Each structure stands twice: as C-alpha cells, then as structure tokens.
Amino acid sequence: MNNINDCLNIEDFRIAARRRAHRMVFDYIDGGADDEKTLARNCDAFDDVELRYKVLSSFANPDTSTTILGEEIDVPFILSPSAGNRLFHTDGERGPVKAAEKVGTVYSLSSLSSLSIEEIASLTSGPKWFQLYIWKDRTLVKEMLDRASAAGYTALILTVDLPITGNRERDPRNGFTIPPKIGLKQIWHGLQAPFWCLDYVTKPAIRYANLSNDTPAVSLNDFVAEQLNPSFSWDDAQWLLSEWNGPAILKGVVRADDAKRAENVGFNAISISNHGGRQLDTSPAPFSCLPAIRDAVSDKTELIVDGGIRRGTDVLKALAMGANAVSFARPYLYGLAAGGEKGAIAAVEMLANAVKHDMVLLGVKSIKDIDSSFIKQKGSF
Ligand SMILES: Cc1cc2nc3c(=O)[nH]c(=O)nc-3n(C[C@H](O)[C@H](O)[C@H](O)COP(=O)(O)O)c2cc1C
C-alpha cells in the first residue's frame, strides 16, 4: 500500500513513509537510541492500562476541545517540535503547521527547523509555540527569543533531555549526516526511493533556517554538536525564563523531583517526555511517569504527555491518568514523509477523528468528563 488515502491508522502511514523516503531519512525519523527499548516501551506502556467505558451515556458528537496554557484548542493534543522537516519531504514544516491549523491546535516549531520562525508564522493563523535547545551562545538564544516573540509565538518550550545527542545506531549504519553524504550505499538506497531523490535534488536544499546564513551548510551537524551546552543548569533555566515574557514549558522530564523543581523555578507546564526514545535508552515511558508527576506538582502546573501516542485510545488514557493534553511527532512525520503536506494533514486528522470516535465509545460528552474512573491497570479488578 503506497497511497496515503489507503492508510487506516498511524502504522499504515509509517509503512507508506518507509516506502517513499530514503532509508536513512526513514530511519532517522523512526529510530531510537541503543537497543530502542525505550522507543518500544513508549508505545507499549499504553497497553498496561485498560479503558472502562460507561454504557448508556454516549453522545453522538462529543466536544473534543480543551485549553492548554490558556490556549483554546479543538483537540486534546498539540504537535511536538521536530527538527529539519525539509529532509523528510520537500514540503518541510509547512505540512505539520497546516495540519495543526486544520484540526485547530498548537504547532510547536523546533529551533532547528528548515523554515524560519518568521516563514512559519506567515503560514498559519493558528496558535504556535517555540522550542529551544540549550545553546552555548546566549546572544543566539536571546536573538531567537526576541524573534519568536515578535512573530507571535505565545509559549516557550525548553528541551532539556538533549545535553548531547543520543546514540542512534541506525544513523551511522546508514551513513546518515545532515546534509546527506552521497556514497555507494546512499545511491543504492536512493534507487529504492526515486520520488524522494527527485524531490531532494530538484528542490531547495535543507538548511537550519533559524541559524545565521553564514553557517556552512556542510558542517551543520558539527555546529549543532558544538553549540549544545551539556553543563546548562537550573540557574541557566531561570535566566532563560527571565528573558521570556510568556508561559514556558520544560520538555524532557521523567522524574517527579525534577517536575517539582521546574514548577518552583517558574515553568507553567511540564512536557513529560524522553524525546521519543531517541536519547537515554531504558528511560521510562512518559505515560508511566504521569501519576507520580501529577502527584508531585500543583494543579496549576499543566502536564503534557509526549511519546508513543498512536491511537485515539492512547490520548484518552493519558487524559484519564491526569494529563492536560498530549503531544506527538512521529505520527505527523510519517504522514509528511509519506505524502508531504497532504500526508501530514491526513495523519493528524485521523488522530483527531479517532479521539472523537473513542469518546463516543467511552461514554463521555467532553474532555472534562474524562477522569481516573475510566482506567484500570491490566490484570487488576
Ligand atoms: C525526527 C525527530 C526530530 C525531533 N526533533 C526535535 C526537536 O528539534 N526538538 C525537540 O524538542 N524534540 C524533537 N524531537 C522529539 C519530539 O518532540 C517528541 O518528543 C517525540 O518524538 C515524541 O515521541 P513520538 O515521536 O513517539 O510522538 C524529535 C523527534 C523526532 C522523531
């Protein structure tokens, strides 16, 4: 099956992405760190919990809207940030930003995007947040914050689970670099992905649009490795908050004590996340960290669960467990890699429809009706 119109679920989009994209590109999206145990666990954790639906209380058209950090959104999910989307498809970030606008939710832009802060802002009238990595260069950080604020990004996401990049073994095995190096192996794999190759060579090259134009294109990987600051501390996080005028989210937290500390230093929300299993392997699935973190922080600190969401039921389980919203990257990235903007929109709409459909089956009229009475641990009574 190659056609995005034939996709019935996110796994179908994944298969369609594998068919269209160059192997090194698909593996970059799909892969995780080391033995990929966390990558698998992120999805599997949802299977440990079951949904206890109510009977005779269904509603044909449940209300899937909610609010997150004061933003009214039509679905209880937002789009997680992801770097360099141009590599996956020539439509780049345009795909997911349009998908977010279509379903009425927040788009989060990675600081390592291939369209700039301003280009993205001009593409959407929907809500948008800006994600930042921990850069060594504070001038660059301040400059990016000012640009994001001026362009109408309302919240800041500080990603802290990437002091250095994880050991993603699929990438060196495929000879993957950004921009891609072309050797015999890449040509061989390229023959199996002719449409991706045609787009790649005939359309504008990948760039990290938020970095300065004189950053040499060949050394972007090195530049990123050099610029990430592994010794960034809580004091630095506090400095960053003082430079940002608006709500802020700390992304990459899996411990209750870190979540509490984030709340104390002034973050308004926590993204419980392990970077989609791409960083420290055997770290726990975000979904399984949710109860302890919910208990540790006050009700005013909002929680976003990020990692392994593939079905409407995953979204409902996270909400029932105490999340204010969930977020995801691979579902829209598979859509983008499989079919550009259309594919990203189709994948995100599919999840939006699944949430509504599953709310009818669960027997709830609105998101606020979903509570812990709807879940039970597998094997318990
Ligand atoms: C290809 C790819 C690129 C990513 N780039 C970023 C990034 O630039 N910034 C960031 O905070 N997280 C990044 N992430 C992590 C996602 O934001 C998110 O935490 C993770 O993918 C969630 O897991 P899921 O893909 O199972 O939904 C990236 C993930 C993928 C798969």
The ligand as a Tripos MOL2 file, in Angstrom:
@<TRIPOS>MOLECULE
LIG
   31    33     1     0     0
SMALL
NO_CHARGES

@<TRIPOS>ATOM
      1 C1         12.7910   13.1750   13.6450 C.3       1 LIG1
      2 C2         12.5780   13.7950   15.0000 C.ar      1 LIG1
      3 C3         13.0960   15.0630   15.2540 C.ar      1 LIG1
      4 C4         12.9040   15.6420   16.5140 C.ar      1 LIG1
      5 N1         13.3620   16.9200   16.7370 N.ar      1 LIG1
      6 C5         13.1110   17.5290   17.9340 C.ar      1 LIG1
      7 C6         13.4860   18.8860   18.1500 C.ar      1 LIG1
      8 O1         14.0390   19.5570   17.2840 O.2       1 LIG1
      9 N2         13.2060   19.4170   19.3690 N.ar      1 LIG1
     10 C7         12.5860   18.7050   20.3780 C.ar      1 LIG1
     11 O2         12.3530   19.2300   21.4660 O.2       1 LIG1
     12 N3         12.2060   17.4310   20.1700 N.ar      1 LIG1
     13 C8         12.4360   16.8300   18.9880 C.ar      1 LIG1
     14 N4         12.0150   15.5430   18.7750 N.ar      1 LIG1
     15 C9         11.2710   14.8410   19.8400 C.3       1 LIG1
     16 C10         9.7700   15.1300   19.7170 C.3       1 LIG1
     17 O3          9.4580   16.4630   20.0030 O.3       1 LIG1
     18 C11         8.9540   14.2590   20.6850 C.3       1 LIG1
     19 O4          9.4200   14.4630   21.9950 O.3       1 LIG1
     20 C12         8.9830   12.7550   20.3920 C.3       1 LIG1
     21 O5          9.1580   12.4890   19.0330 O.3       1 LIG1
     22 C13         7.6740   12.1400   20.8960 C.3       1 LIG1
     23 O6          7.5850   10.7890   20.5770 O.3       1 LIG1
     24 P1          6.6940   10.2370   19.3380 P.3       1 LIG1
     25 O7          7.5050   10.5310   18.1190 O.co2     1 LIG1
     26 O8          6.5490    8.8140   19.6590 O.co2     1 LIG1
     27 O9          5.3990   11.0110   19.3400 O.co2     1 LIG1
     28 C14        12.1950   14.9470   17.5310 C.ar      1 LIG1
     29 C15        11.6640   13.6770   17.2480 C.ar      1 LIG1
     30 C16        11.8380   13.1140   16.0050 C.ar      1 LIG1
     31 C17        11.2370   11.7630   15.7350 C.3       1 LIG1
@<TRIPOS>BOND
     1     1     2 1
     2     2     3 ar
     3     2    30 ar
     4     3     4 ar
     5     4     5 ar
     6     4    28 ar
     7     5     6 ar
     8     6     7 ar
     9     6    13 1
    10     7     8 2
    11     7     9 ar
    12     9    10 ar
    13    10    11 2
    14    10    12 ar
    15    12    13 ar
    16    13    14 ar
    17    14    15 1
    18    14    28 ar
    19    15    16 1
    20    16    17 1
    21    16    18 1
    22    18    19 1
    23    18    20 1
    24    20    21 1
    25    20    22 1
    26    22    23 1
    27    23    24 1
    28    24    25 2
    29    24    26 1
    30    24    27 1
    31    28    29 ar
    32    29    30 ar
    33    30    31 1
@<TRIPOS>SUBSTRUCTURE
     1 LIG1         1 GROUP 0 **** ****
